[in-house]
Amino acid sequence: MSSVLTVWGSPSAVSRTGIVAAHMSDRLEAAGHQVDRLAVRDLPAQALLHADFADPAIRAALDRVEKADALVVASPVYKAAYSGILKAFLDVLPQFALRGKAVLPVLTGGTPAHVLALDYALRPVLTSLGATHVSQGWFVHDQYIHPADGDGPDRVDPQGTAFLDELVDAFADGLDGARGIPA
Ligand SMILES: Cc1cc2nc3c(=O)[nH]c(=O)nc-3n(C[C@H](O)[C@H](O)[C@H](O)COP(=O)(O)O)c2cc1C
């Protein structure tokens, strides 16, 4: 069993990215891993934007990153890149915070025109943070993500997440229980 931290960076209270992140987290837990879940929007905004490392909530969040063997990093596409709130969080991490860790990136978005933001925007920053392995990621289109309403709870359409599920399962299988590096 490995410990996985799922981090998602959306400013929205009702977050499609959060729904996908929860779906992935549930799947990783079902595969036997221990999953910790961190919504960046729950961190104190001023402390985050001022990079206040003395703030207890910021310190606790950095600690959760350090303790994780592996991470899922999720963001909505905003303006053809990942979100500013996720960047604010990545910016307070130590330079090589992801060294020795495997990372599975995922984006949600409204247009397939920005599918490649995963590889030209998010992947390079994860690599620069020292991630030992950044897995193949996935982009989930909004049309497959349904926030809770009168018809039921949050859900994702299997047709929109089938390949993502395969990637999550492969990621789960590859975690070796030591530092999350795929075998
Ligand atoms: C400010 C803003 C900018 C956005 N820019 C893009 C974009 O450039 N490309 C895209 O595909 N979707 C874009 N979207 C749509 C979001 O990526 C999409 O709705 C996403 O699922 C929202 O996730 P969230 O509910 O977790 O915030 C944008 C949405 C907002 C609010």
The ligand as a Tripos MOL2 file, in Angstrom:
@<TRIPOS>MOLECULE
LIG
   31    33     1     0     0
SMALL
NO_CHARGES

@<TRIPOS>ATOM
      1 C1        -11.7180   31.6820  -15.9210 C.3       1 LIG1
      2 C2        -11.9490   30.4350  -16.7220 C.ar      1 LIG1
      3 C3        -11.1310   30.1690  -17.8000 C.ar      1 LIG1
      4 C4        -11.3270   29.0000  -18.5350 C.ar      1 LIG1
      5 N1        -10.4940   28.7570  -19.5900 N.ar      1 LIG1
      6 C5        -10.6320   27.6050  -20.2890 C.ar      1 LIG1
      7 C6         -9.7380   27.3050  -21.3570 C.ar      1 LIG1
      8 O1         -8.8830   28.0930  -21.7350 O.2       1 LIG1
      9 N2         -9.8750   26.1140  -21.9900 N.ar      1 LIG1
     10 C7        -10.8290   25.1830  -21.6140 C.ar      1 LIG1
     11 O2        -10.8820   24.1020  -22.1920 O.2       1 LIG1
     12 N3        -11.7070   25.4580  -20.6030 N.ar      1 LIG1
     13 C8        -11.6260   26.6400  -19.9420 C.ar      1 LIG1
     14 N4        -12.4770   26.9190  -18.8980 N.ar      1 LIG1
     15 C9        -13.4860   25.9070  -18.5240 C.3       1 LIG1
     16 C10       -13.0140   25.0910  -17.3310 C.3       1 LIG1
     17 O3        -11.7220   24.5470  -17.5200 O.3       1 LIG1
     18 C11       -13.9650   23.9100  -17.0760 C.3       1 LIG1
     19 O4        -15.2820   24.3500  -16.9550 O.3       1 LIG1
     20 C12       -13.5190   23.1320  -15.8440 C.3       1 LIG1
     21 O5        -14.1580   21.8730  -15.8300 O.3       1 LIG1
     22 C13       -13.8720   23.8850  -14.5710 C.3       1 LIG1
     23 O6        -13.4260   23.1290  -13.4860 O.3       1 LIG1
     24 P1        -13.8350   23.5460  -11.9960 P.3       1 LIG1
     25 O7        -15.3350   23.4400  -11.9000 O.co2     1 LIG1
     26 O8        -13.1280   22.5570  -11.1380 O.co2     1 LIG1
     27 O9        -13.3280   24.9560  -11.7800 O.co2     1 LIG1
     28 C14       -12.3530   28.0870  -18.1900 C.ar      1 LIG1
     29 C15       -13.1840   28.3870  -17.0990 C.ar      1 LIG1
     30 C16       -12.9860   29.5450  -16.3820 C.ar      1 LIG1
     31 C17       -13.9000   29.8520  -15.2100 C.3       1 LIG1
@<TRIPOS>BOND
     1     1     2 1
     2     2     3 ar
     3     2    30 ar
     4     3     4 ar
     5     4     5 ar
     6     4    28 ar
     7     5     6 ar
     8     6     7 ar
     9     6    13 1
    10     7     8 2
    11     7     9 ar
    12     9    10 ar
    13    10    11 2
    14    10    12 ar
    15    12    13 ar
    16    13    14 ar
    17    14    15 1
    18    14    28 ar
    19    15    16 1
    20    16    17 1
    21    16    18 1
    22    18    19 1
    23    18    20 1
    24    20    21 1
    25    20    22 1
    26    22    23 1
    27    23    24 1
    28    24    25 2
    29    24    26 1
    30    24    27 1
    31    28    29 ar
    32    29    30 ar
    33    30    31 1
@<TRIPOS>SUBSTRUCTURE
     1 LIG1         1 GROUP 0 **** ****
